């Protein structure tokens, strides 16, 4: 993943953490698959974490959080 894409993605999540992956993909101008790949990479690196809303009827709903700098 390129640093530029990671930076844009982090800034977007910071501004609008409730966006769906589809919304993120549209705002960034990339495919849904690339968005999913980049989000997973940022989670694996510890830059973000996500929480699913399992009680929500819309099972695909997630919220993304930036992790604090240590």
Secondary structure, DSSP 8 states (H G I E B T S, - for coil): --HHHHHHHHHHHHH-TT--HHHHHHHHTS-HHHHHHHHHHHHHHTSEEEEE-TTSSSTT-EEEEE----
